Amino acid sequence: MIDAALIEFGKRGFDGTTTSMIADRAGSQQPYIYALFENKRHLFLACQETLYARMLDIFRSAVNAED
C-alpha cells in the first residue's frame, strides 16, 4: 500500500490524491486502507517515514562505500 501511495502522492500531492486512487493502484479496495491506517494523513506520514528510511539507507551505503 505504501508503494502505491508514494506513486499517487508523488503525482498529485496530498490534496489531489484520494484513498480510492491509492487502493486502485494497489489492486485493493478502499476500506482496506482504513484497516491499515487511521486516515489518509497517517498513510501520508507512513510514506514520509518510508522515504526517510530509504534516503538514510542510501546515505549509509555511500559512506560505507568510501571506507
The first five atom37 places (N, CA, C, CB, O) and aatype in JSON, in Angstrom:
{
  "aatype": [12, 9, 3, 0, 0, 10, 9, 6, 13, 7, 11, 1, 7, 13, 3, 7, 16, 16, 16, 15, 12, 9, 0, 3, 1, 0, 7, 15, 5, 5, 14, 18, 9, 18, 0, 10, 13, 6, 2, 11, 1, 8, 10, 13, 10, 0, 4, 5, 6, 16, 10, 18, 0, 1, 12, 10, 3, 9, 13, 1, 15, 0, 19, 2, 0, 6, 3],
  "atom_mask": [
    [1, 1, 1, 1, 1],
    [1, 1, 1, 1, 1],
    [1, 1, 1, 1, 1],
    [1, 1, 1, 1, 1],
    [1, 1, 1, 1, 1],
    [1, 1, 1, 1, 1],
    [1, 1, 1, 1, 1],
    [1, 1, 1, 1, 1],
    [1, 1, 1, 1, 1],
    [1, 1, 1, 0, 1],
    [1, 1, 1, 1, 1],
    [1, 1, 1, 1, 1],
    [1, 1, 1, 0, 1],
    [1, 1, 1, 1, 1],
    [1, 1, 1, 1, 1],
    [1, 1, 1, 0, 1],
    [1, 1, 1, 1, 1],
    [1, 1, 1, 1, 1],
    [1, 1, 1, 1, 1],
    [1, 1, 1, 1, 1],
    [1, 1, 1, 1, 1],
    [1, 1, 1, 1, 1],
    [1, 1, 1, 1, 1],
    [1, 1, 1, 1, 1],
    [1, 1, 1, 1, 1],
    [1, 1, 1, 1, 1],
    [1, 1, 1, 0, 1],
    [1, 1, 1, 1, 1],
    [1, 1, 1, 1, 1],
    [1, 1, 1, 1, 1],
    [1, 1, 1, 1, 1],
    [1, 1, 1, 1, 1],
    [1, 1, 1, 1, 1],
    [1, 1, 1, 1, 1],
    [1, 1, 1, 1, 1],
    [1, 1, 1, 1, 1],
    [1, 1, 1, 1, 1],
    [1, 1, 1, 1, 1],
    [1, 1, 1, 1, 1],
    [1, 1, 1, 1, 1],
    [1, 1, 1, 1, 1],
    [1, 1, 1, 1, 1],
    [1, 1, 1, 1, 1],
    [1, 1, 1, 1, 1],
    [1, 1, 1, 1, 1],
    [1, 1, 1, 1, 1],
    [1, 1, 1, 1, 1],
    [1, 1, 1, 1, 1],
    [1, 1, 1, 1, 1],
    [1, 1, 1, 1, 1],
    [1, 1, 1, 1, 1],
    [1, 1, 1, 1, 1],
    [1, 1, 1, 1, 1],
    [1, 1, 1, 1, 1],
    [1, 1, 1, 1, 1],
    [1, 1, 1, 1, 1],
    [1, 1, 1, 1, 1],
    [1, 1, 1, 1, 1],
    [1, 1, 1, 1, 1],
    [1, 1, 1, 1, 1],
    [1, 1, 1, 1, 1],
    [1, 1, 1, 1, 1],
    [1, 1, 1, 1, 1],
    [1, 1, 1, 1, 1],
    [1, 1, 1, 1, 1],
    [1, 1, 1, 1, 1],
    [1, 1, 1, 1, 1]
  ],
  "atom_positions": [
    [[0.82, -1.18, 0.0], [0.0, 0.0, 0.0], [0.87, 1.25, 0.0], [-0.94, -0.01, 1.2], [0.55, 2.25, -0.65]],
    [[1.97, 1.19, 0.72], [2.87, 2.35, 0.79], [3.41, 2.69, -0.6], [4.05, 2.07, 1.77], [3.42, 3.86, -0.99]],
    [[3.86, 1.68, -1.34], [4.4, 1.95, -2.67], [3.36, 2.59, -3.59], [4.93, 0.65, -3.3], [3.67, 3.51, -4.34]],
    [[2.14, 2.11, -3.53], [1.06, 2.69, -4.32], [0.81, 4.13, -3.89], [-0.23, 1.85, -4.2], [0.61, 5.02, -4.72]],
    [[0.81, 4.36, -2.59], [0.57, 5.71, -2.08], [1.7, 6.66, -2.47], [0.41, 5.67, -0.55], [1.45, 7.82, -2.79]],
    [[2.92, 6.17, -2.43], [4.05, 7.02, -2.83], [3.89, 7.5, -4.27], [5.39, 6.26, -2.67], [4.14, 8.66, -4.58]],
    [[3.47, 6.62, -5.14], [3.28, 6.99, -6.54], [2.16, 8.01, -6.67], [2.97, 5.74, -7.4], [2.33, 9.04, -7.33]],
    [[1.04, 7.74, -6.06], [-0.11, 8.65, -6.19], [0.15, 9.99, -5.53], [-1.35, 8.01, -5.58], [-0.16, 11.03, -6.11]],
    [[0.72, 10.0, -4.34], [1.05, 11.28, -3.68], [2.1, 12.03, -4.5], [1.56, 11.04, -2.23], [2.06, 13.26, -4.6]],
    [[3.04, 11.3, -5.08], [4.07, 11.93, -5.9], [3.49, 12.58, -7.14], [0.0, 0.0, 0.0], [3.98, 13.63, -7.57]],
    [[2.48, 11.99, -7.71], [1.85, 12.54, -8.92], [0.95, 13.74, -8.62], [1.06, 11.47, -9.62], [0.96, 14.73, -9.35]],
    [[0.16, 13.63, -7.56], [-0.92, 14.59, -7.35], [-0.83, 15.37, -6.04], [-2.21, 13.88, -7.4], [-1.63, 16.28, -5.81]],
    [[0.12, 15.02, -5.18], [0.19, 15.68, -3.89], [-0.85, 15.13, -2.93], [0.0, 0.0, 0.0], [-1.68, 14.3, -3.31]],
    [[-0.81, 15.6, -1.72], [-1.73, 15.11, -0.69], [-3.18, 15.45, -1.03], [-1.36, 15.7, 0.67], [-4.05, 14.58, -0.99]],
    [[-3.44, 16.71, -1.35], [-4.82, 17.14, -1.59], [-5.41, 16.55, -2.87], [-4.88, 18.64, -1.65], [-6.61, 16.33, -2.94]],
    [[-4.59, 16.31, -3.87], [-5.08, 15.81, -5.14], [-5.22, 14.3, -5.21], [0.0, 0.0, 0.0], [-5.69, 13.77, -6.21]],
    [[-4.83, 13.62, -4.15], [-4.87, 12.15, -4.13], [-6.0, 11.68, -3.22], [-3.51, 11.57, -3.65], [-6.17, 12.18, -2.11]],
    [[-6.75, 10.72, -3.72], [-7.8, 10.12, -2.89], [-7.36, 8.72, -2.48], [-9.16, 10.07, -3.66], [-6.5, 8.1, -3.11]],
    [[-7.95, 8.25, -1.42], [-7.63, 6.88, -0.99], [-8.13, 5.87, -2.02], [-8.24, 6.59, 0.39], [-7.59, 4.78, -2.12]],
    [[-9.16, 6.23, -2.77], [-9.62, 5.35, -3.85], [-8.55, 5.18, -4.92], [-10.91, 5.9, -4.49], [-8.35, 4.08, -5.43]],
    [[-7.86, 6.26, -5.26], [-6.77, 6.2, -6.25], [-5.66, 5.27, -5.76], [-6.2, 7.61, -6.53], [-5.12, 4.46, -6.52]],
    [[-5.34, 5.4, -4.5], [-4.27, 4.58, -3.92], [-4.69, 3.11, -3.92], [-3.94, 5.04, -2.49], [-3.92, 2.24, -4.3]],
    [[-5.91, 2.86, -3.5], [-6.4, 1.48, -3.46], [-6.42, 0.88, -4.86], [-7.8, 1.43, -2.85], [-6.04, -0.28, -5.04]],
    [[-6.87, 1.64, -5.85], [-6.88, 1.14, -7.23], [-5.47, 0.76, -7.68], [-7.47, 2.19, -8.18], [-5.26, -0.31, -8.26]],
    [[-4.52, 1.63, -7.42], [-3.14, 1.35, -7.82], [-2.6, 0.12, -7.11], [-2.25, 2.55, -7.54], [-1.84, -0.65, -7.69]],
    [[-2.99, -0.07, -5.87], [-2.5, -1.21, -5.08], [-3.26, -2.5, -5.4], [-2.63, -0.91, -3.59], [-2.88, -3.58, -4.94]],
    [[-4.32, -2.38, -6.21], [-5.11, -3.57, -6.52], [-5.94, -4.02, -5.33], [0.0, 0.0, 0.0], [-6.18, -5.21, -5.13]],
    [[-6.36, -3.06, -4.54], [-7.09, -3.35, -3.33], [-8.38, -2.54, -3.31], [-6.23, -3.06, -2.07], [-8.73, -1.87, -4.29]],
    [[-9.08, -2.59, -2.2], [-10.28, -1.79, -2.04], [-10.04, -0.75, -0.96], [-11.5, -2.67, -1.7], [-9.26, -0.96, -0.03]],
    [[-10.72, 0.37, -1.1], [-10.52, 1.5, -0.2], [-10.66, 1.15, 1.29], [-11.48, 2.58, -0.54], [-9.85, 1.62, 2.08]],
    [[-11.64, 0.36, 1.69], [-11.75, 0.06, 3.13], [-10.5, -0.59, 3.73], [-12.93, -0.83, 3.38], [-10.23, -0.45, 4.92]],
    [[-9.74, -1.29, 2.9], [-8.51, -1.93, 3.4], [-7.5, -0.88, 3.86], [-7.89, -2.82, 2.3], [-6.75, -1.11, 4.81]],
    [[-7.47, 0.25, 3.2], [-6.56, 1.33, 3.62], [-6.88, 1.73, 5.05], [-6.67, 2.56, 2.67], [-5.98, 1.93, 5.87]],
    [[-8.17, 1.85, 5.34], [-8.57, 2.27, 6.69], [-8.42, 1.16, 7.72], [-10.01, 2.76, 6.66], [-8.47, 1.41, 8.92]],
    [[-8.24, -0.06, 7.25], [-7.9, -1.14, 8.18], [-6.43, -1.05, 8.57], [-8.21, -2.52, 7.53], [-6.03, -1.49, 9.66]],
    [[-5.63, -0.48, 7.67], [-4.18, -0.35, 7.92], [-3.79, 0.98, 8.55], [-3.42, -0.53, 6.64], [-2.87, 1.04, 9.36]],
    [[-4.5, 2.04, 8.18], [-4.15, 3.4, 8.61], [-5.4, 4.1, 9.11], [-3.49, 4.2, 7.45], [-6.5, 3.89, 8.59]],
    [[-5.23, 4.93, 10.11], [-6.37, 5.63, 10.7], [-7.07, 6.54, 9.69], [-5.91, 6.45, 11.91], [-8.29, 6.64, 9.66]],
    [[-6.25, 7.21, 8.86], [-6.8, 8.12, 7.85], [-5.73, 8.39, 6.79], [-7.29, 9.45, 8.49], [-4.62, 7.87, 6.86]],
    [[-6.09, 9.21, 5.8], [-5.16, 9.5, 4.7], [-3.9, 10.18, 5.22], [-5.84, 10.38, 3.64], [-2.8, 9.93, 4.72]],
    [[-4.05, 11.04, 6.19], [-2.88, 11.74, 6.76], [-1.89, 10.74, 7.35], [-3.33, 12.75, 7.83], [-0.68, 10.89, 7.17]],
    [[-2.38, 9.75, 8.06], [-1.48, 8.74, 8.66], [-0.79, 7.92, 7.58], [-2.27, 7.81, 9.6], [0.37, 7.55, 7.73]],
    [[-1.49, 7.64, 6.5], [-0.85, 6.95, 5.37], [0.23, 7.84, 4.77], [-1.9, 6.58, 4.29], [1.32, 7.35, 4.45]],
    [[-0.05, 9.12, 4.62], [0.94, 10.06, 4.09], [2.17, 10.11, 4.98], [0.33, 11.46, 3.94], [3.3, 10.12, 4.49]],
    [[1.96, 10.15, 6.28], [3.08, 10.18, 7.23], [3.89, 8.88, 7.17], [2.57, 10.42, 8.65], [5.11, 8.91, 7.32]],
    [[3.21, 7.76, 6.97], [3.92, 6.49, 6.81], [4.77, 6.51, 5.55], [2.92, 5.31, 6.76], [5.87, 5.96, 5.53]],
    [[4.26, 7.13, 4.51], [5.04, 7.28, 3.28], [6.28, 8.13, 3.53], [4.19, 7.9, 2.15], [7.37, 7.82, 3.05]],
    [[6.09, 9.19, 4.27], [7.2, 10.07, 4.61], [8.28, 9.32, 5.4], [6.7, 11.28, 5.42], [9.47, 9.45, 5.11]],
    [[7.87, 8.53, 6.36], [8.83, 7.73, 7.14], [9.56, 6.73, 6.24], [8.1, 6.98, 8.28], [10.76, 6.52, 6.4]],
    [[8.84, 6.13, 5.31], [9.45, 5.18, 4.38], [10.5, 5.87, 3.52], [8.38, 4.54, 3.49], [11.6, 5.33, 3.32]],
    [[10.18, 7.04, 3.01], [11.14, 7.77, 2.19], [12.38, 8.18, 2.99], [10.49, 9.01, 1.58], [13.5, 8.09, 2.49]],
    [[12.17, 8.63, 4.22], [13.31, 9.0, 5.07], [14.21, 7.78, 5.31], [12.81, 9.58, 6.41], [15.43, 7.9, 5.27]],
    [[13.61, 6.65, 5.57], [14.39, 5.43, 5.81], [15.17, 5.04, 4.56], [13.48, 4.27, 6.24], [16.33, 4.63, 4.65]],
    [[14.55, 5.16, 3.39], [15.24, 4.84, 2.14], [16.4, 5.79, 1.89], [14.27, 4.9, 0.95], [17.48, 5.37, 1.47]],
    [[16.19, 7.08, 2.17], [17.27, 8.05, 1.98], [18.42, 7.76, 2.95], [16.76, 9.48, 2.19], [19.59, 7.85, 2.57]],
    [[18.1, 7.43, 4.18], [19.12, 7.11, 5.17], [19.94, 5.9, 4.71], [18.48, 6.84, 6.54], [21.16, 5.9, 4.86]],
    [[19.29, 4.89, 4.17], [20.0, 3.71, 3.65], [20.95, 4.1, 2.52], [18.99, 2.66, 3.14], [22.07, 3.6, 2.45]],
    [[20.51, 4.99, 1.65], [21.36, 5.44, 0.53], [22.57, 6.18, 1.07], [20.56, 6.35, -0.44], [23.69, 5.96, 0.62]],
    [[22.35, 7.07, 2.04], [23.47, 7.82, 2.62], [24.45, 6.89, 3.33], [22.95, 8.88, 3.6], [25.66, 7.06, 3.22]],
    [[23.92, 5.91, 4.06], [24.8, 4.96, 4.75], [25.62, 4.15, 3.74], [23.98, 4.01, 5.64], [26.81, 3.92, 3.95]],
    [[24.99, 3.75, 2.67], [25.7, 2.98, 1.64], [26.81, 3.82, 1.02], [24.72, 2.51, 0.55], [27.9, 3.32, 0.75]],
    [[26.54, 5.09, 0.8], [27.54, 5.98, 0.22], [28.71, 6.16, 1.16], [26.92, 7.33, -0.11], [29.86, 6.17, 0.72]],
    [[28.44, 6.31, 2.44], [29.51, 6.47, 3.43], [30.33, 5.19, 3.52], [28.93, 6.84, 4.82], [31.56, 5.23, 3.56]],
    [[29.65, 4.05, 3.55], [30.35, 2.76, 3.63], [31.18, 2.48, 2.39], [29.36, 1.63, 3.85], [32.22, 1.82, 2.47]],
    [[30.74, 2.95, 1.25], [31.49, 2.74, 0.0], [32.79, 3.53, 0.0], [30.64, 3.15, -1.21], [33.75, 3.14, -0.66]],
    [[32.83, 4.62, 0.75], [34.04, 5.43, 0.83], [35.08, 4.82, 1.76], [33.7, 6.82, 1.29], [36.26, 5.16, 1.67]],
    [[34.67, 3.93, 2.64], [35.6, 3.32, 3.62], [36.54, 2.35, 2.98], [34.84, 2.62, 4.71], [37.38, 1.77, 3.67]]
  ]
}
